[in-house]
C-alpha cells in the first residue's frame, strides 16, 4: 500500500541512518618559531669560526691600536711593559709636527698621480682587449694576470735592479737611445724626481692588470646597440666613448678609483724598497713616516696615532663614495 514501507523477505526494512559527519582532523600549524630558532642557531654556528678569526686578526688589533694612540708606549714599554695614558697628547704633537704635514702633502699628490696614471692606462688596455682577436686577447690576459700575481716585494727588488746604476737595464737602454746622454751611472734613488718616476712606474705597472681586467669585464656587458646607435647618428669613435661608453662604465670606474686611492694612499713596500723614503726624506709618504716613527724611533704611541689619522682620512673618502651611491640610487 502506498505510504507503507515495503517488506523484503517478510521483514520491514528500516530506513538507512545518515552517515555521521566526518570529523577531519585539523592539521597542526607548523611551529615556525622553533624552525627559525634552529635556523638561527645553525647560522650562528657556521659564522662563529669566521667571526672569531676576524675578531682576532682585525678587531682586536684595531682596538689596541686606538688604545695605544692615547699612551706613551715606546721602546721602554716593549721591555718593561710600563706606559702611561697621556690622553690626546700624541695627536696634538702629531698635528704640530711639520714633517707630518709635508708627508701628508707628498702622499696626496703622489696618490693622485698614481691613481690617474693607473686608471687611464688600465682603461686604455681594457679598450684594447675589446679590439683584439681571441688568441691575442688570451695572451695579453695571461700576461696581465702574471704581472698582477707577482709579490710586491719581489717586483720591487727586481725593479730596483732594473734601475741600478752601472749595470741596470733601463740605464743601458736609455744610454743607447742617446736621448738623455750617458745614464749608465745614474742612481735613480738619489734624485727625488727620478725616484718618484721609478716608483710611479712600478706602482702603475702593478695596478694596471686589475683595473684593465675589471673594466674589460664591464665593457663586454655593455649592449652593442648603444654604440651602434651612436655611430648611426654620426658620432665618431671618441664621441662614442665619451658619450656612451664612459657613462656606462662610471659606476665601475668610481669603485676602481676609490679602491686605487685606498691602496696607493697606503703604499709602503715599493717606496721603502726602492728609495727608503729618500733622498733626504723627499719620498717619505705617510706610510714611510709611520714606519720610521713606530719602528725606527720606537715611538709606538705616536705611530699608532698616525695610523688612526690615516684610517680616518680613508674612511672619509669611503663615506663620500657611499653617499654618492645613495644619492644616485645605485646599489652598494
URKA-V534021 format. One line per field, one symbol per residue. ss: DSSP state (2 for helix, 1 for strand, 0 for the rest). phi: phi as a letter, one per 30 degrees, with the letter a starting at -180 (. if undefined). burial: 1 if it has 9 or more other ideal C-beta (glycine too) atoms within 8 Angstrom, else 0. Layout:
# URKA-V534021
ss: ???
phi: ???
burial: ???
This chain:
# URKA-V534021
ss: 00000011001100000000000000000002222222222222222222222222222222222222001000222222000010002222222002222222222222222222222222222222222002222222222222222002222222222200000022222222200000000002220222222222222222222222222222200002222222220000222222222222222222222222222220002222220000000000022222222222000222222222222222222222222222220000
phi: .dicddcciicdddddddddddcdddddddddddddddddddddddddedddddddcbdddddddddddcbcebddddccicabdcicddddddddddddddddddddddddddddddddddddddddddcddeddddddddddddddddedddddddddddcddjbddddddddddidbidcdcdcddcbeddddddddddddeddeeddddddddddddddddddddddddjddddddddccddeddeeddddddddddddddcdbedddddbhicdhidcdcdddddddddccdhcdddddddddddddddddddddddddddddiddd
burial: 00000000000000000000000000000000001000000000000000000110000100001101111111001000001001000110110000110111011001101110111011101111110000001001100110110101001110110111100100110110000000110101101101111111111111111111111101100100011001100010001110111101100111111101111111111111111111100111111111111100011111111111110011001100110110000000
